[in-house]
Amino acid sequence: MKYTVLVPVYNESNSLTELCDRIETAFRSIKEEKEFDILIVDDGSTDSSRDVIKSLCAGRKYVKAIFLRKNVGKSFALTAGFMNSHSDYVITIDGDLQDRPEDIPVLINKISEGYDLVSGWKQNRKDGIVRVLGSRVFNDVVSRLGGIRFHDFNCGFKIYRSNVVKNISVYGQHHRFIPLLAYFMGFKVAEVPISHDKRRFGSSKYPAFRYHGLFDILSILFTYKYRFSPLYFFGAIGIMLIAPGALLAAYLLCRHLMFVFGFGTQYMLFNRPLLMASFTVCILGLNVFLTGFVCDFILQHSGSKGVTGYVESLIDEKEC
């Protein structure tokens, strides 16, 4: 298939049939009705979603499904779908019908301009004011820290080229940062305005404010900035600890030697708390520095594997 529409769901039994109908209609509108399939990933739903999905699979040849044993989160549901999609393009859309499947051609047209990932930018969001304000703060913070301006990182409506889903790693809550992850990997990313509807069935599975996002963005920034040079990070921190500790110890030692050789007042070195503090800081800095060496050592044995994710294409002698 040319397109796989990946739908992660958790307790969305009321909307799945309509969602599949509207996805099919969207592809018919661009005469691609024979070039797509729908892959539904059930993230351990506790309602009747599993039965609805099985019924859809039985009645429509373009619908396939993956069932997870328990609810493990959207990131792992997406990863399961990415691993089992074999099309040229992967389109992700949530199962709650807030994003309109009729906007699929909009995403396809945008990615045809040469981008590797195109994310939706929800216009006139129909969510509560608290959720909208929380989203604005989140997107502004991530844009500033990540160095790429995006209005809606967390929009679930996206289209990817196949090489993107094969090379990005999504776990925990990292699905909220997929455009940033792709950007750090060197892929061309963009966003396009899309429509947004009010939720008609059930309620959102995510709270409006999630402090975990701060930890996630720090983890991503560290991982992708220093993934091939961990000693630059740990070494700098180690030096910042070792240098003042060593200078303080040297100062105390000089004061003691001056007293020993009769050039200063009485100054007992070994009962000074500052001496113990300086040694403690030096040892701590040395441990941090050695951590960087260990990371570099590990990288030397696995670094070539990490580089493969950045390879865009390979041209052999015959093609040249």
C-alpha positions as CSV (number, residue, x, y, z in Angstrom):
1,M,0.0,0.0,0.0
2,K,1.1,3.6,-0.6
3,Y,-0.6,4.9,2.6
4,T,-1.1,3.4,6.0
5,V,-3.5,5.3,8.3
6,L,-2.4,4.4,11.9
7,V,-5.1,4.9,14.5
8,P,-4.1,4.4,18.2
9,V,-7.2,4.0,20.3
10,Y,-8.2,3.5,23.9
11,N,-11.9,3.2,24.7
12,E,-13.1,4.8,21.5
13,S,-15.7,2.2,20.5
14,N,-18.4,4.8,19.6
15,S,-16.3,6.6,16.9
16,L,-14.4,3.9,15.1
17,T,-16.9,3.0,12.5
18,E,-17.5,6.6,11.5
19,L,-13.8,7.2,11.5
20,C,-13.2,4.4,9.0
21,D,-16.0,5.6,6.8
22,R,-14.6,9.1,6.6
23,I,-11.1,7.9,6.0
24,E,-12.3,5.9,3.1
25,T,-14.2,8.8,1.7
26,A,-11.2,11.1,2.0
27,F,-9.1,8.7,-0.1
28,R,-11.9,8.3,-2.6
29,S,-11.9,12.1,-3.1
30,I,-8.3,11.9,-4.3
31,K,-8.8,8.7,-6.2
32,E,-6.5,6.7,-4.0
33,E,-9.1,4.3,-2.6
34,K,-7.0,1.3,-3.6
35,E,-3.8,2.7,-2.2
36,F,-4.5,2.8,1.5
37,D,-5.1,0.6,4.5
38,I,-6.1,1.4,8.1
39,L,-4.1,-0.1,11.0
40,I,-5.9,0.3,14.3
41,V,-3.8,-0.3,17.5
42,D,-6.0,-1.0,20.5
43,D,-4.1,0.1,23.6
44,G,-5.7,-2.3,26.0
45,S,-9.2,-0.8,25.8
46,T,-11.7,-1.8,28.5
47,D,-14.9,-0.9,26.6
48,S,-16.2,-2.7,23.5
49,S,-13.5,-1.3,21.2
50,R,-12.0,-4.7,20.7
51,D,-15.3,-6.1,19.4
52,V,-15.9,-3.1,17.1
53,I,-12.4,-3.4,15.7
54,K,-12.8,-7.1,15.0
55,S,-16.1,-6.4,13.2
56,L,-14.4,-3.7,11.1
57,C,-11.6,-6.1,10.2
58,A,-14.1,-8.8,9.2
59,G,-16.2,-6.5,7.0
60,R,-13.5,-4.3,5.4
61,K,-10.4,-5.7,3.8
62,Y,-8.5,-2.4,4.2
63,V,-8.8,-2.5,8.0
64,K,-6.2,-4.3,10.1
65,A,-5.6,-4.3,13.8
66,I,-3.0,-4.8,16.6
67,F,-4.2,-5.6,20.1
68,L,-2.0,-4.7,23.1
69,R,-2.4,-6.8,26.2
70,K,-2.8,-3.8,28.5
71,N,-2.8,0.0,28.3
72,V,0.8,1.0,27.9
73,G,0.4,4.5,26.5
74,K,0.1,6.2,23.1
75,S,3.9,6.2,22.4
76,F,4.1,2.4,22.6
77,A,0.9,2.1,20.6
78,L,2.4,4.3,17.9
79,T,5.7,2.3,18.0
80,A,3.7,-1.0,17.5
81,G,2.0,0.5,14.5
82,F,5.2,1.9,13.1
83,M,6.9,-1.5,13.3
84,N,4.0,-3.2,11.5
85,S,3.5,-0.6,8.7
86,H,5.1,-1.2,5.4
87,S,3.8,1.6,3.2
88,D,5.5,4.6,1.6
89,Y,3.6,7.0,3.9
90,V,2.2,6.6,7.4
91,I,-0.7,8.9,8.5
92,T,-1.5,9.0,12.2
93,I,-4.8,10.2,13.5
94,D,-6.5,9.9,16.9
95,G,-9.7,7.8,17.1
96,D,-11.8,10.5,18.8
97,L,-12.9,12.3,15.6
98,Q,-11.7,15.7,16.8
99,D,-9.3,15.8,13.8
100,R,-11.2,15.5,10.5
101,P,-10.2,12.7,8.2
102,E,-11.2,15.0,5.3
103,D,-8.0,16.9,5.9
104,I,-5.9,13.9,4.9
105,P,-5.4,15.4,1.3
106,V,-4.1,18.6,2.9
107,L,-1.3,16.6,4.6
108,I,-0.6,14.6,1.5
109,N,-0.3,17.8,-0.6
110,K,2.1,19.4,1.9
111,I,4.4,16.4,2.2
112,S,4.6,16.2,-1.6
113,E,6.5,19.5,-1.4
114,G,9.6,17.6,-0.2
115,Y,9.1,17.3,3.5
116,D,9.7,14.1,5.5
117,L,7.1,14.8,8.2
118,V,4.1,17.1,8.2
119,S,2.1,17.8,11.4
120,G,-1.3,19.3,11.7
121,W,-1.8,22.6,13.4
122,K,-5.3,22.7,14.9
123,Q,-7.2,25.9,14.1
124,N,-10.0,27.2,16.4
125,R,-9.5,24.4,19.0
126,K,-12.7,23.1,20.5
127,D,-11.1,22.1,23.8
128,G,-11.5,23.8,27.2
129,I,-9.7,27.0,28.0
130,V,-7.3,25.3,30.5
131,R,-6.3,22.7,27.9
132,V,-5.8,25.4,25.2
133,L,-3.6,27.6,27.4
134,G,-1.6,24.6,28.7
135,S,-1.0,23.6,25.0
136,R,0.2,27.1,24.1
137,V,2.6,27.2,27.0
138,F,3.9,23.8,26.2
139,N,4.4,24.6,22.5
140,D,6.2,27.9,23.2
141,V,8.6,26.3,25.7
142,V,9.4,23.4,23.4
143,S,9.9,25.7,20.5
144,R,12.4,27.9,22.4
145,L,14.3,25.0,23.9
146,G,14.3,22.9,20.7
147,G,15.2,25.7,18.3
148,I,12.4,25.0,15.9
149,R,9.1,27.0,15.8
150,F,6.0,24.8,15.9
151,H,2.6,25.8,16.9
152,D,1.2,22.3,17.7
153,F,3.8,19.7,18.5
154,N,1.3,17.4,20.2
155,C,-1.2,17.2,17.3
156,G,-1.9,13.5,16.6
157,F,-2.7,14.1,13.0
158,K,0.5,13.7,11.0
159,I,2.0,12.2,7.9
160,Y,5.4,10.6,7.7
161,R,7.6,9.2,5.0
162,S,8.5,5.6,5.8
163,N,12.2,6.3,6.6
164,V,11.1,8.6,9.4
165,V,9.0,6.0,11.3
166,K,11.8,3.5,10.8
167,N,14.5,5.7,12.5
168,I,12.8,7.6,15.3
169,S,12.4,6.0,18.7
170,V,9.2,6.8,20.6
171,Y,8.6,5.7,24.1
172,G,7.2,7.1,27.4
173,Q,5.4,10.3,26.5
174,H,7.7,11.2,23.6
175,H,4.9,11.0,21.1
176,R,4.3,14.7,22.1
177,F,7.7,15.6,20.7
178,I,7.8,13.6,17.4
179,P,8.4,16.7,15.2
180,L,11.3,17.7,17.4
181,L,12.8,14.2,17.4
182,A,12.5,14.1,13.6
183,Y,14.1,17.6,13.3
184,F,17.0,16.5,15.5
185,M,17.5,13.5,13.3
186,G,17.9,15.8,10.2
187,F,14.5,15.3,8.6
188,K,12.6,18.1,7.0
189,V,9.5,18.9,9.1
190,A,6.6,21.3,8.6
191,E,3.1,21.9,9.9
192,V,-0.1,22.8,8.0
193,P,-3.4,24.2,9.4
194,I,-6.2,21.7,9.9
195,S,-9.7,21.8,11.3
196,H,-10.7,20.7,14.8
197,D,-14.0,19.5,16.1
198,K,-15.4,19.2,19.6
199,R,-15.2,15.8,21.2
200,R,-18.5,14.0,20.7
201,F,-17.9,10.7,22.6
202,G,-16.3,10.0,25.9
203,S,-13.6,12.3,27.4
204,S,-9.9,13.0,26.9
205,K,-7.5,10.4,28.3
206,Y,-4.9,13.0,29.2
207,P,-4.8,15.7,31.9
208,A,-4.5,19.4,30.8
209,F,-1.2,19.9,32.6
210,R,1.5,17.3,32.7
211,Y,4.7,18.1,34.6
212,H,6.3,15.0,33.0
213,G,6.8,17.0,29.8
214,L,9.6,19.0,31.5
215,F,11.5,15.8,32.2
216,D,10.8,14.5,28.7
217,I,12.1,17.6,26.9
218,L,15.3,17.7,29.1
219,S,15.9,14.0,28.3
220,I,15.4,14.6,24.6
221,L,17.6,17.7,24.5
222,F,20.4,15.8,26.4
223,T,20.1,12.6,24.4
224,Y,20.2,14.2,20.9
225,K,22.7,17.0,21.7
226,Y,25.3,14.7,23.4
227,R,24.4,11.3,22.0
228,F,27.7,11.1,20.0
229,S,29.8,13.2,22.5
230,P,28.8,12.4,26.1
231,L,32.2,13.4,27.4
232,Y,31.6,17.0,26.4
233,F,28.7,17.1,28.9
234,F,30.0,15.0,31.7
235,G,33.6,16.4,31.3
236,A,32.4,20.0,31.6
237,I,30.5,19.3,34.8
238,G,33.4,17.3,36.1
239,I,35.9,20.1,35.5
240,M,33.6,22.6,37.1
241,L,33.6,20.5,40.3
242,I,37.3,19.4,40.2
243,A,38.8,22.9,39.6
244,P,37.4,24.8,42.6
245,G,37.9,21.7,44.8
246,A,41.5,21.4,43.8
247,L,42.2,25.2,44.1
248,L,40.7,25.2,47.6
249,A,42.8,22.1,48.6
250,A,45.9,23.8,47.2
251,Y,45.2,27.0,49.2
252,L,44.8,25.1,52.4
253,L,48.0,23.1,51.7
254,C,50.0,26.3,51.1
255,R,48.8,27.9,54.3
256,H,49.8,24.8,56.2
257,L,53.3,24.7,54.5
258,M,53.9,28.3,55.3
259,F,53.2,27.6,59.0
260,V,55.5,24.6,58.9
261,F,58.4,26.6,57.5
262,G,57.8,29.5,59.9
263,F,56.3,32.0,57.5
264,G,52.8,32.2,58.9
265,T,50.6,31.9,62.0
266,Q,49.5,28.6,63.4
267,Y,47.4,26.8,60.9
268,M,46.3,23.3,61.4
269,L,45.4,21.6,58.1
270,F,43.9,18.2,59.0
271,N,41.2,19.4,61.2
272,R,39.7,21.9,58.7
273,P,36.2,21.0,57.4
274,L,37.1,22.9,54.2
275,L,39.7,20.3,53.5
276,M,37.2,17.5,53.6
277,A,34.8,19.6,51.5
278,S,37.4,20.2,48.8
279,F,38.3,16.4,48.7
280,T,34.6,15.5,48.5
281,V,34.0,17.9,45.6
282,C,37.1,16.7,43.7
283,I,36.1,13.1,44.1
284,L,32.5,13.9,43.0
285,G,33.9,15.7,39.9
286,L,36.2,12.9,39.1
287,N,33.3,10.4,39.2
288,V,31.3,12.6,36.8
289,F,34.3,12.9,34.5
290,L,34.8,9.2,34.5
291,T,31.1,8.7,33.7
292,G,31.8,10.6,30.5
293,F,34.7,8.3,29.7
294,V,32.6,5.2,30.2
295,C,29.8,6.6,28.0
296,D,32.4,7.4,25.3
297,F,33.8,3.9,25.6
298,I,30.4,2.4,25.1
299,L,29.8,4.7,22.2
300,Q,32.9,3.4,20.5
301,H,31.4,-0.1,20.4
302,S,27.9,1.0,19.3
303,G,28.3,4.3,17.6
304,S,28.2,3.0,14.1
305,K,24.7,1.6,14.8
306,G,23.4,5.0,15.8
307,V,24.8,6.7,12.7
308,T,22.6,4.5,10.4
309,G,19.5,6.5,11.5
310,Y,21.0,9.6,9.9
311,V,21.8,8.0,6.5
312,E,19.5,9.5,3.9
313,S,20.4,7.5,0.9
314,L,23.2,5.2,-0.5
315,I,24.5,5.4,-4.0
316,D,26.7,2.6,-5.3
317,E,29.2,2.5,-8.1
318,K,26.7,1.4,-10.8
319,E,24.4,4.4,-10.0
320,C,27.3,6.8,-10.1
